[in-house]
Amino acid sequence: MNMVNAPNLEKYADSLIWAVSTMTGCSFGDVTPRTLNEIILSLLTFLIGMIVLAKTFSDFASLKFLLDEEKTQKK
C-alpha cells in the first residue's frame, strides 16, 4: 500500500494496526490487512483478545490471593 498519497484516515489506520499488532505480539508480518475494513476487524480482534487475556490473568491472580488468604487465616 502506497502511503504517500493515501488519505489521512488510511494513514492513521495503518499506523494503529502496526502499533496494536506489535504491542500484542499477534503479527508476524506475513499476513497483513489491506483494506480499511480488514484493519478495523483486525483491531477489534486484537483488542478483544487483550481484554480476554487480561481478565483471565486477573481472575487467576484473585483466586491465588483468596487461597493464600484462606491458608493464612487457618493458621
C-alpha positions as CSV (number, residue, x, y, z in Angstrom):
1,M,0.0,0.0,0.0
2,N,1.5,3.3,-1.0
3,M,1.0,5.6,2.0
4,V,2.5,8.8,0.4
5,N,-0.7,9.7,-1.4
6,A,-3.2,7.9,0.9
7,P,-5.9,9.8,2.8
8,N,-5.2,10.6,6.4
9,L,-7.7,8.1,7.7
10,E,-5.8,5.2,5.9
11,K,-2.5,6.5,7.3
12,Y,-3.8,6.6,10.8
13,A,-5.5,3.2,10.5
14,D,-2.3,1.7,9.1
15,S,-0.3,3.2,11.9
16,L,-2.7,2.0,14.5
17,I,-2.8,-1.6,13.2
18,W,1.0,-1.6,13.3
19,A,1.1,-0.4,16.9
20,V,-1.5,-2.7,18.2
21,S,-0.2,-5.8,16.4
22,T,3.3,-5.1,17.6
23,M,2.1,-4.5,21.2
24,T,0.1,-7.7,21.3
25,G,2.7,-9.8,19.5
26,C,0.0,-11.1,17.2
27,S,1.6,-10.2,13.9
28,F,4.4,-11.8,12.0
29,G,4.1,-9.5,9.0
30,D,3.3,-12.3,6.6
31,V,-0.4,-11.7,6.6
32,T,-1.5,-8.1,6.9
33,P,-4.8,-6.3,6.5
34,R,-5.1,-4.3,3.3
35,T,-8.4,-2.6,3.3
36,L,-9.8,-0.3,5.9
37,N,-12.5,-2.9,6.8
38,E,-9.8,-5.5,7.4
39,I,-7.8,-3.1,9.5
40,I,-10.8,-2.3,11.7
41,L,-11.7,-6.1,12.1
42,S,-8.1,-6.9,13.0
43,L,-8.0,-4.1,15.6
44,L,-11.2,-5.3,17.2
45,T,-9.9,-8.9,17.3
46,F,-6.6,-7.8,18.9
47,L,-8.4,-5.6,21.5
48,I,-10.9,-8.3,22.4
49,G,-8.1,-10.8,22.7
50,M,-6.2,-8.4,25.0
51,I,-9.2,-7.9,27.2
52,V,-9.9,-11.7,27.5
53,L,-6.3,-12.4,28.3
54,A,-6.2,-9.6,30.9
55,K,-9.4,-10.8,32.5
56,T,-8.1,-14.4,32.7
57,F,-4.9,-13.4,34.4
58,S,-6.8,-11.1,36.7
59,D,-9.1,-14.0,37.7
60,F,-6.2,-16.3,38.4
61,A,-4.4,-13.7,40.5
62,S,-7.6,-13.0,42.5
63,L,-8.1,-16.8,43.1
64,K,-4.5,-17.2,44.2
65,F,-4.9,-14.2,46.6
66,L,-8.1,-15.7,48.1
67,L,-6.5,-19.1,48.5
68,D,-3.4,-17.6,50.2
69,E,-5.6,-15.5,52.5
70,E,-7.6,-18.6,53.5
71,K,-4.5,-20.5,54.4
72,T,-3.2,-17.6,56.5
73,Q,-6.5,-17.4,58.4
74,K,-6.4,-21.1,59.2
75,K,-3.0,-20.8,61.0
